Amino acid sequence: MNTLTAGAKAPQFTLKDQHGNSVSLADSLKQGPVLVYFYPKASTPGCIVQACGLRDSKAALDNHNVTVLGISPDPVAKLAKFAEKQALNFTLLSDEDHSVADAFGVWGEKTFMGKTYDGIHRLSFLINTDGTVAHVFDKFKTKDHHEVVLAKIAG
């Protein structure tokens, strides 16, 4: 796993959102900075807490023109259910073949309850409008992820 670092050029991507529409990083960056956050699996406890924190911080993120893109290996239909059930107000993207996760360096070996498997590591990237990584968020708890992001953005 070779995770992107601050200053690196973010890989360009286009993925399907929870509505089946194509969303590209390039188009999202036209609106302002983008928070690309990777999470392991929709509708699991930690991912719900993390997503709801971002949902509840939407106004503060909007004040800084930050677009949120949540990426997981879940299929579009599962993302749609997750977004609807949690009333999420930002875009979720399906990376079923984990090619975008690979490009960002967040796909790799994990261990949970004694089992080793490949999966997404919970990391987030703040990407500047020029396409470079401004900051990598790798030290946070799911319940305070939004606070850590807002503290960095507010600077």
CORKAPE-V311389 format. One record per backbone hydrogen bond with DSSP energy under -1.0 kcal/mol. NH is the residue of the N-H (numbers start at 0). CO is the residue of the C=O. If there is no record, write none. Layout:
BEGIN
nh: {NH & NH}
co: {CO & CO}
END
This chain:
BEGIN
nh: {3 & 6 & 7 & 9 & 14 & 16 & 19 & 22 & 24 & 27 & 28 & 30 & 33 & 34 & 35 & 36 & 37 & 38 & 43 & 47 & 48 & 49 & 50 & 51 & 52 & 53 & 54 & 55 & 57 & 60 & 61 & 62 & 63 & 64 & 65 & 66 & 68 & 69 & 70 & 71 & 78 & 79 & 80 & 81 & 82 & 83 & 84 & 85 & 87 & 90 & 92 & 93 & 94 & 97 & 101 & 102 & 103 & 105 & 107 & 109 & 111 & 114 & 116 & 118 & 120 & 122 & 123 & 124 & 125 & 126 & 127 & 130 & 132 & 133 & 134 & 136 & 143 & 147 & 148 & 149 & 150 & 151 & 152 & 153}
co: {103 & 132 & 4 & 130 & 22 & 20 & 16 & 14 & 12 & 23 & 24 & 27 & 126 & 66 & 124 & 68 & 122 & 70 & 40 & 43 & 44 & 45 & 46 & 47 & 48 & 49 & 50 & 51 & 54 & 56 & 57 & 58 & 60 & 61 & 60 & 32 & 34 & 90 & 36 & 92 & 74 & 75 & 76 & 77 & 78 & 79 & 80 & 81 & 82 & 67 & 69 & 15 & 71 & 94 & 97 & 98 & 99 & 100 & 118 & 116 & 114 & 111 & 109 & 107 & 105 & 120 & 136 & 35 & 134 & 33 & 131 & 127 & 7 & 125 & 125 & 123 & 140 & 143 & 144 & 145 & 146 & 147 & 148 & 149}
END
